[in-house]
Amino acid sequence: MKRRQALRDLVAAGTASGALAALGGRLPAGAAQARPQPAADAPVDRVKLSMLAMQREAWEQGVATQALLEWGDRDMVVRMAHGAVLRIYPDGRLGQVSDNHGVTDPAANGEGVLFAARATGDPVFQDAADRMLNYLLKTAPRTADGTLFHIDHKPQVWIDSMYMAPPFLAVAGAPAEAVKQVEGIRRLLWNPKSGLFSHIWDDGKKAFERKAFWGVGNGWAAAGMTRVVRALPEGMRSERKRLIGYIRQVLDGCLARRRPDGLFHDVVDDPKTFVETNLGQQLSYTIFRGVKAGWLPKTYLREAEAMRRAARSKVDELGYVRDVCGSPTFEKPGTATEGQAFFILMEAAARDLGV
């Protein structure tokens, strides 16, 4: 009985101030004595409820879980991990509610599943995390140099993968592979002249499927590399320094195209595309975490606050973050689970920085 109560205390305990990525894949000492649950926050509470009402696909489940973990809703993280494990493919891919061909998207669930394993002691969660890791390391399709494809029916590398797989690899005991994936994706998609990432490389055609500098894609890259940096072990200082340099480059490339209203165009360098909300949230998250950790100068905070104000103005009375790159087709402004999740991630990072 005492053990059950201890586990309940652990799951419900304090704010996930660093989340699993910041813990290097382990629970902190004395987690059961951590801070109490964060106080109610009306905008975040509304955004969270709407997020949970709309999330479905593997990446949606994953990024929603990460948002809950960083905000501090640890009991909800365990529930979300249960859902991801409930719908695990035989090959280890987590949270697969439909055959959307995702290779790296399912790995976004990995951090939450690992947290659930360590918070509850239930071996089902650890087995699922191990299976997800094994899929990425041994089974998933990839380029000749080992860079993971984003989908299993076309030989394509997408910038989305920068967020989906490397952070889980870093916390699951494969930090060198996490860095390798960042480097491989960057090698194919980075455009040094613009300081931005293209969206999709087709390795079969040896050509871009979509060369455009998609805003949310660049946000996936900045936030994904940030999560990797937070998880790298102390001994990987040179790799950490290199990734921080990459983050600053994409931050600067995006911020050079920021609109006066704090937002960006859907294709960052194309003013004919619609004005989009989520990239600002993703970059604000990146800046707040980088300043908090000391690897970004405080001069970036002015930009983060401008983007945060713009995003907060987009939250409606039901908690939907409006005018993000909208699901399910991502061709026009609307709502999306990742838009909801990154509002929470942004707010968690701002709270932890004390701004």
N, C-alpha and C positions, 0 to 999 in steps of 0.2 A: 504493500500500500504506500509506503514511504517513497519507493522508487517511482510509482506512478505519479504521485504528487510532485516529486522533483522534476519529472519530465514535463508535467503541465506547467510548472513554474518556469522551466527553461524555455519552453515554446512561447509562453506569454511574456517573458522578460523583455526588458527595455528596448530602446530604440536601436535599430540596426545601423549604428552610426557609421560604420565602414562597410557594411554588407559583407557577404562571404568573400568577395573578390579582395577586399582590403585586409582580410584575415589570412591571406595566403592559403585559403582552403581549409581553415580550421576554426573551431569555435574559440572565443577568447576565454582565458582563465576567469573563473568567477562569473560566467555569463548569467547564472541564475540570480546573481545579486546586482545585475545591471540596472540601469535607470528604468523607471516605470514607463508604461506605454505612453507615447506622446499624447499631449492634450489634443482634444478635438480641434480640427482646423476646417472651417466650413467649406472653403473652396476645394481643398484636397478631398474632403469626405464626399462631396458631390461628384468630383471627377472620378474618384475611386469606384463609387457605385455604378456610374455609367460605364466605366471601363469593364467591370465585371459582368455587366449585362450584355456586352457586345463581343468579348473575346471568344474566339473559336479555334483558329488555326494554331499550328505548333509554335510559330514565332510570336503570335499574339499571347498565347499562354505563357511563353517564356519571358517576354519583356514585361508583361503584367506582373509576373511573379517577382522579377527583379525589382520592380518599383515598390511592391509591397515589402520586400526584404529591406530595402534601403529606408523606407518610411518607418519601419518598425513593427509591422503587423505580422509577427512571427507565426501566430496560430494560422493566419490565412495562408502564409507561405507553405505550411505543412499541408493544408487542404489543397492548394494548387499543385503541390508536388504529387499528392495522391491522384489528382486528375491526370497529370502527365504520365504517371506510371500505369494508370488504368488503361491508357491507350498507347502502350508501347508496342512497336513492331517487333517481330521475331528477330530482326537484325540489330535491335537496340535503339532505334530511333524513337524518341520520346514525344508524347502528345500528338500523335498522328490521328486526327479525327477524319481526315480525308486523304486520298492519294494525290497530294499536291506535288509530289516528286522532290520534296525538300531533302537535301543532304545536310546542310549546315543549320537550317532553321530549327530542327528539333533540339539541337545542342543548347539553344537559349534557355531551355528548361533545366539544364544540368546543374546550375548553381543552386536553384531552389531545391532540387532533389537531393543534392549533397547536404545542404543545410538540414533538410528533414531527416536524413540518415543520422546526422550527428546530434540533432536535437532530441530525437526520439529513441535512438538505438535500434530502430526497426531494420533488420537486414534486408527487407524488400527494397527499401530506398537505396541502400548502398549497392545492391546487386544491379538495380536499374541504372545508377550512375556509372557503374563499371561497364555495363553493356553499351551505354552511350559512348563512353570513352573508347572502348574497343572498336566500335563502328568507325569512329573518326580516324583512329590510328591504323586500322588494318583492313577495313572493308570498303569505306567510302570511295567513290570514283574521284580521280584527280588527274592533274596534268603530269607530264613526264618528270617535272622537277618536284612533284609532290604537293602542289597547291590544290586544295580541295575545290571540286566543282560545287556550284550552289544547288544544282538540280541533278537528278539521276538519269534523265532521258535526253539531255543535251550536254555536250562538253563545254560548259560555260562557267566562267568565273564572274561573280557579281560582287559589287562593293558591299552589299548587304551582309555578306559572309564575314566581313571584318568585325561585325558586332556579334554575330551568332555563335561562332565556334571558338575563336582564340581566347576569350575570357574564361570559358568553361575549361578549355585545355590548361590554362594557367593555374586555375584553382584545383584541378583534378589530378595534379601531379605530373603534368607534361608541359612545363613552362617553356622549354626549348622549342617544342613543337608549336606552341602558341606564337612565339616570335617568328618561327619559320613561316607560319601561315600569314602573319602580317606582312612579312617581307615579300612573300610570293604574290599576294594580292596587290600589294603596292607596285611591284615590278611590272605588272600587267596593266594596271588601271591609273597609275599616277601620271599626271600631266604637269611637268615641272614649269612649263611656260606660264600656264594659268594659275598654278598653285592649287589645283583642284583634282578630284578623282572623277574619271569617267564611270559609267554605270556597269556595262556588261561587255566582257571580252569572250568571243567565241573561239575556243582553242582548236576546234576542228577546221574552221575557215581561216584561222590565223588573222582575224580581223575583228573590229568592234561590232557587236550586235547593236549596242547603243553607246555612242561616244559621248553623248550629252552629259554635262556636269549636273546631274540631278541633285537638288538640294538635300533632301532627306538622306540620300546615299552618302553624301559628304558628312552629314550628321552621324549616320551609322558608323562611319570610319572614325571620326573624332571621338565619339563616346566609347566605341569598342576598344580603341587603343588606350583610352583612359582607364578602362576597366582592367586591361592587361597590365598596364603600368602599376596599378594599385596592388596587383596580385603577384608580381614577380618577386622571387626570393632575393634576399640581401646580396647574395653572391653574383647576381646578374646585373651589376651596376652599369656596365657598358651597354648592355642591351636596353636597359631602362633609359639611359641617357639618349640613345639613338631614337627610341620610340617617342620620347618627349619632344625631340626635334621634329619628328614627323607630325605630331599633334599640332605643334606651333605653326608649322607650314600650312596645314589645311585650315586651321583657325584664321590665319592671316589672309589666306586666299578667299575664304568666305567673307570675312569681315570687310574686306575691301569692296565687296558688292552689296553690303547691307544697305537697305533703304532707310530714308530718314525716319520712317515710322517704326523702325526696329525689326522689320520683317525682311523676307527675301523672296525672290521669284522662285518658282518651282524648279526651273533650270536656272541655276544661280546667275549665269552671265547672259540670260536671254530675257529682256524686259517684256517681250511679247507673251511670255508664259504667266500663269496666274500667280497672285501673291499668296504665299504659303506660310503657315504658322509654326510647323514642327521643327524646322531647322533651327530656329532661334532658341527653342527649348533645349534641343540637343547640345547646341554650343554653349548655352548658359550652364547646363549641367557640367560640361567639360571644364569650363572656366572656374566655376565654384569649387569643383573637386581639385583642380590643379593648383589654385591659390591656397586652398586649405592644406594641401600636402607640401606646399612650398616650391613646387617646380614651375609654376607660372607666376609672373610678376603681378602685383596688385593693379597695375595699370589696365589690365584686361577687365577689371570689375565694372568699369563704366559701361563697356559694351554689354556685359552680361546683364546688368540691371536694365538697360534700355530694351533688350530682347525679352527679358522677363516681364517687364511692364506691358509690352505689346502682347505677349502670350496671355497674361492674366486678363487682359481686356477682351479676349476672345472666348472666355468661359461663360456659357449661358446659364440660365436659372436651373437647368437640370444637370449641370456639370459636364456638358459636352464642350470640348475644346474645338471650336469651329475653325473652318478654313485650313485645316491641315490637308496634306496630300491624301485624298479620301479613298478608303476601301469601298468596294472590293477591287476596283480596276485601277486606282491610283492615277487617274487621268484628269481629275478635276478637284477643286476644293470641296471638302466635306468633313467627315469624322473618321477616325481610325483608332484602333486599340493602341497603337504605338504613340499616337498623339496624346491620348489620355495618360499612358504610362510615363511619357517623358515630362509631362507636367508634374507628375508626382516625383519623378527622379530629380527634376530641377528644384522643386521645393524642398526635397530632403537635403540636397546638396547646399542650398541656400541656408536652410535651418542649421545645418552642422557647421557652416562657416560663421553663423551668427549675423547674417545680413537680412 
